[in-house]
Amino acid sequence: MEIHLDGERRVVPEGARLSDLLPDRDPRCTVALIRPAHEEAAETAQLRIVSTAGEIVVEGSGSAYRLPEEDSGQPRKLELRWTDRYAAAFGPFVSAFSPARRPYRYERGDVILGCGGYDPARSYLIFSKIRHTADHGAPEDGGVVGRVVSGRSVLDTWKEGDRILRIDRIQSRADRSRAVTTTDGSIVLEDGMHIVSCLEAEAEGFSSDGIDTRTAKSVEHLLLALQGGRFSVGRSASTHIRDERLARTKVPAEQNAARLAGTVTVRTTGKSEGAVYIYTDNAPASSAHTVVAGVTRGLELARLAREGDLLCIRVIPEKLDLIGRTLGEARTAAGERGIGITADEAGDDRVVVDQRPATTLEALANGEVQVTTKPFGQVIGVRLDDEHAPLTCAVFREVSGLKHHSVGKIPFYFKFEDVYLFKPSIARGVGIIPENTPEGVVPANSLAMTNDSRKGSGMVGVRTTESAEFGPTSEPFTGTNIIGTVTEVEKLEGLKEGSMVYIREVK
């Protein structure tokens, strides 16, 4: 029997189960199953554009202007008239609008209604390949009639001789076809079933024609949030789903634009600052959101997802993070991406503790990164106790940089007897409530942070011997939050006051 997996046709034997089709699937991840429809489907705002180079799906923007096929009711072959690194134009055809005669800013994936010589009788359907500003002879609102939400890579393959063969309105079957989401691999597949196992998205500023680094910092936050290839649905609303795992993280507002279906944003203000949103329906632009990516495949999975679901997602490009690797490993990883490395010192066994440029888009655009390294003996291992002190561990990761990389750093304050103290910079307003305060005896090599009940709140310490009286920061037990253990305490010897100490998290 025939099924469709993530848009690709597959032939499977009768009685095949979901686990047979996806043997390597993470059993925690939700999959969408769309059974064949038995009733008339409803029209959606999505259009399927079939070209000689491949198919793309466009989500309509709600513009008053319509695509040529919809007006005529008959397919009309539109030829590729010109293409460059910025855009590709198909036409001409006749339409009715008044050109504004001024430039507009467009994003990758925007579909624009424009014209040549400011003559609507010579109109073109223009596909933006990268972010750019241009006068395409568009109407007063900029002429964006939609945005590519699937098949975006086709934009980069169009060449002379290509044509648009037809434009069809996509029919929605989600409400009438018994669409469900499941993690149950034992479900028996049905003939004609559509299975959506993952989402794919392309970061803003990234394309095969070039890299725009103006969204580099917010895109880096996205790549960090989804680095494990999973989207955790903390909220499912009528217009979006939200991953809240990196909420309460500062993110710059770099790209304000309409949130069409398939748009991926990060919130930049409020309690949910740092949360990642995938839009399943159109919404206007918001100053509280910065656009970081666009879904190119699998939007149906997001539309059907429920709170608590874990979704598989792949974001292009993959995050380039060399920090925490040995220099030899870093050279290999960077080389696979076509990026050269300049290191401060030689030695393949040295550990990378910093990289410049710091963001993936900037590194890919430059084609080279500079790294700072330290001998392995100077990078101290710690194991954090998220089970008993999740809030304080989160603060520690934030101030040390372990939230963003596998190696962080913290300034050494001073040592007396068997106690080593560290004094990180903690932002005003960050609370350290009493959590996992010790009772009885504090074991040797315990790592702790002073809580808000003491004047030294935020101080980090480790005591190399056990104590039944004071915690690792030399505070009473009531003022001490135990957050973990130093696994390589021997590396503390010889630390100098005021020096920066590098730490790595041992899982």
Buried (B, 14 or more C-beta within 10 A) or exposed (E): BEBBBBBEEBEBEEEBBBBBBBEEBBEEBBBBBBBEBEEEBEEBBBBBBBBBBBBBBBBBBEBEBEBBBEEEEEBBEBBBBEBEEBBBBBBBBBBEBEBBEEEBEBBBBBBBBBBBEEEBEBBBBBBBBBBBEBEBBBBEBBBBBBBBBBBBBBBBEBEEEBBBBBBBBBBBBBEBBBBBBEBEBEBEBBEBBBBBBBBBBBBBBBBEEEBBBEBBBBBBBBBBBBEEBBBBBBEBEEEBBBBBBBBBBEBEBBBBBBBBBBBBBBBBEEEBBBBBBBBBBBBEBBEBBBBBBBBBBBBBBBBBBEEEBBBBBBBBBEBBBBBBBBBEBBBEBBEEBEBEBEBBEEEEEBBBBBBBBBBBBBBBBBEEBBBBBBEBEBBBBBBBBEEEBEBBBBBBBBBBBBBBBBBBBBBBBEBEEEBBBBBBEBEEEBEBEBBBBBEEEBBBBBBBBBBBBBEBBBBBBBBBEEBEEBBBBBBEBEBBBBBBBBBBBEBBEEBEEEEEBBBBBBE
